[in-house]
Amino acid sequence: MQEQRFTKKDWALFKNKIADWQESYMNRLNKEYIELLSEDANPSDKFWRLDKRIEEDRKKTGVQLEMSRSNLIYNIISLINEGAISYEDLEEFSDELKETVSAFLEK
């Protein structure tokens, strides 16, 4: 059995924080979409660029994820890699979780 690299407190903390992290990330995406739509370009070009961008963004962990304990580390790493959160957002998490995430990010 794979060693668990986080605590029960980490899982509870993640469940409490993920909605705010995702809302913040999607707010940032919305602002980027507004910038895209505000560009001086053909309306059809802006529409299709936005459509493509939303299609790509909706697959990101910062927008939606599978909430399971077994995906916790993977989800955190994805959130960091996507820019939805930073490593500093893990301040309240256990040292064990932070060390595990740090090890994966360094690879």
Steps between C-alpha positions, in 0.01 A plus 500: 500500500629845409609713794264789567698824469254730674288515813124491561531867591654566156204336329249700708694821435509432126124441493449832679733696271436356155178691426662837578811408301289404201279809524809721512654320203180521294471869584847549357402300190189715457715813505724348234193419290384861530842616379478261207153627409617861532776462243481678168421201278217354299210387720510153348873467573447603862206262533694198373810584702285528811322174417834319465634656818195404707516145364863476615439669836202287596731196512728659758502404865446864590158475337392146583656200665425158638466534875661191644762447764705293258526801265588758765872533421439484125231770527723731702789458257267568206360810671853632551613416146192672354558810711170459685691502830861543605713288727455773762127417510597174672623680811237342728558146370724242665873494438455149361261621230716802416813282471318257273369777276841669493668173397258458208540861390878467491489203260 
